[in-house]
Amino acid sequence: MKIYGKRIEKAQALMREQGMIGIMVMTRDDYQYFFGETRVQPRAIIPAFGEPVFICFKAEEDEIRSALGDTEVKFFGHVGQQMFSVTKTFKTLIERANHEPGFSPDVKLKVGMQMWFQTPAFLVDLFRKLNPQVELVPSDPVMDELRMVKDPEEIEKIRQAQKIAALGMDRLKELLEPGKTGHELATEITYTMMKAGAFGTSTPIHINSGIRSCWIHGKADHEEIKDGDLVVVDLTPKFQGYCANLARTFVVGEPEPQQLKLIETYFEINKATREALIPGVTVGRLDRIGRGICTEKGLKEYHLNGISHGIGLRFEETPASTILPNHRTIKIKEDMVMTIGHTILAIPGYGGVRFEDVYLVTPDGGEILVDYPLDYEF
């Protein structure tokens, strides 16, 4: 375990600006960001003042104390005791905040919590019921500001995750042929990536063939791949908590003119978007570039917004405009890590294509972290 003190200090300053007395850490990605390791169902509190508080199962006490030294840890033997520890901690934080500048005893104080995919709704509801003395709000104003821009250590871990994805895609290309199923291929790809150091994947492996290549999301099932199919493959292995995203589309056999048109259009979108991925641009601007290219190719009606999103400890980080449309106006910053190629270009009833890579934002455009061949042959 490694406590990132500077990250905690920056979070505390932002919390005070936002009127938060603390952040309730409930997800693996927030926990790893502050403490350098992944735990299942982690629980910790980052207060606006003072040291973080860990809430841990009592059987883990020796290990935790050895790692943390004098840092405050509350141990529990059952779930009710855990909840009691959280409520008691926040009551103590309220008492302290009432004596700090910028906090008023006449205003309900705020607690931040990540409210994305990994936070179960029932826990959010339960927290509100057990802590009516505070207002529970999204932690985004604090955590987005911290996590959007990556430091060199984070960038290198994402690069390593992307290298593992490339090994998985290599294995896919060795095995892809008519008669194989997505499940067969995904099994081999998963083994290859796990053997290379992956810690699972952040999303299910997508291997969408034939008409299912139109799907915006996907799966790996027992349907056989056929000659002439478009096959969309999307791999998202994780390395030490950090996510990769590598997608390619392959043609089984000789490509048809319409298939080539979709593929070549996507290549143009990728190139133009990569060049435009500079500080100050917005995802909305990147989407407009893609829409313009699709219009020139007679494919305007098939264009979807969402060509890019942030990536890091979560597969989809801010800006994530396909989830939150207001993120389309967020200005991208230097040293953010972004994908290009997130959205599908698909003709209903026919098929679709996707080519996705991960880039570092630089003043000269997107710098690809792992330069994997951008083609459709195998």
Secondary structure as UniProt FT lines:
FT   HELIX           5..18
FT   STRAND          20..25
FT   HELIX           28..35
FT   STRAND          44..47
FT   STRAND          53..57
FT   HELIX           58..60
FT   HELIX           61..68
FT   TURN            69..70
FT   STRAND          73..76
FT   HELIX           79..97
FT   TURN            98..99
FT   TURN            101..102
FT   TURN            105..106
FT   STRAND          109..113
FT   TURN            117..118
FT   HELIX           121..130
FT   TURN            132..133
FT   STRAND          134..138
FT   HELIX           140..147
FT   HELIX           152..175
FT   TURN            178..179
FT   HELIX           182..195
FT   TURN            196..197
FT   STRAND          206..209
FT   HELIX           210..214
FT   TURN            227..228
FT   STRAND          230..235
FT   STRAND          237..239
FT   TURN            240..241
FT   STRAND          242..243
FT   STRAND          246..251
FT   HELIX           257..276
FT   TURN            279..280
FT   HELIX           283..296
FT   TURN            297..298
FT   HELIX           300..302
FT   TURN            321..323
FT   HELIX           325..329
FT   TURN            334..335
FT   STRAND          336..340
FT   STRAND          345..347
FT   TURN            348..350
FT   STRAND          351..353
FT   STRAND          356..362
FT   TURN            363..364
FT   STRAND          365..368
//
